[in-house]
Amino acid sequence: MANMIRTFIRDFDEFGDELSENTIYEEYFIMLNISLLYVPLKSFSISIVRFLQLVLTGIINFYIITICLITVVVGRDDFIISGGALNYAIITFTIDIILLHVVSKRKNIAKIHSIIGSGFYKYNETLSGEIIHVKSKYKNVIWWIKRVIPVCTCFCGTVLLCLGPLIDRLAGVKVQEHPDNGINYNLPVPIWVPYDTNGPISYWITVISIAISVTLSINVFISFNILYFTISNYIACQLELLKISIQNIEIRANHIKELHGSYNFTECLKVCLKKNIEHHQEILSLHHLANEVFSVPIFIFFLFGGMMVALASYGAISVSNPYNYYPILAHFPDF
């Protein structure tokens, strides 16, 4: 059994060579590791622990999704509560799909970072100043991305969890301690739970469970976005370098002609054009690998994101008096 597991791990990590793993560590430090999007699998014991961690994450998120869906049913008379629980379930489900899909594309991620680590395609005859300028520009963009996304995500997540209860407390809203529907309105996200949460121990166990689920989701969301924008910027950088190389093809051809006096100018142009084609093929290969990794998660983001926006818009219109927001509707009461 152990040999079968080792064989599976070895095949699953087929392209996880030293170059790709060093590049991943340099680009993301341990972010992909703690979010489980890409974990080191060289050690058998660590691989088992990481697999159990992935299973535990799935169990916790499945539990959260289940109680959120139950909340939608038992709290159907309160659209704000049921809508909030449904949004929470959608977010958790989306994160689970993204996590499992990216993990299943481990080979693609390893290949992508092997290409990045090798430096893509090098033009020996291209003016080095232009290359340095372009690479520096995109390097600065990636630097900002790796700092802005975590800060904004953590800030927005904290605000979304704490803003509602904080407003209720400041407004003096009294929360029903023993609601008939079993929903605890004192929780950061009011949800139904299968046990009494009015005691301090049970209450904090529930809060910690929600906090763990939110933390896992935030880690995956931040890591995925940084992975996506980093790879996208590398592709954009290489496309710009290719464009500059084509624009300078005559300069490059003259440079080759000076180095190799036996070549005529036409032959030098053919050499330069061949290098451009090889570079473009390298970019297409990288784009194809990245598309396999990101196409499904991006589609899921837009699909469920649209559902959440529609749900929030419906709530904004239906929960409040629509005539206060749209006076023209007063002339069409049936509408």
Secondary structure as UniProt FT lines:
FT   HELIX           2..12
FT   TURN            13..15
FT   HELIX           18..28
FT   TURN            29..30
FT   HELIX           31..34
FT   TURN            35..36
FT   HELIX           44..74
FT   TURN            75..77
FT   HELIX           79..104
FT   HELIX           106..117
FT   TURN            118..119
FT   TURN            124..125
FT   HELIX           128..170
FT   TURN            171..172
FT   TURN            180..181
FT   STRAND          183..184
FT   TURN            185..186
FT   STRAND          191..192
FT   HELIX           200..247
FT   HELIX           249..259
FT   TURN            261..262
FT   HELIX           265..318
FT   HELIX           322..325
FT   HELIX           327..331
FT   TURN            333..334
//
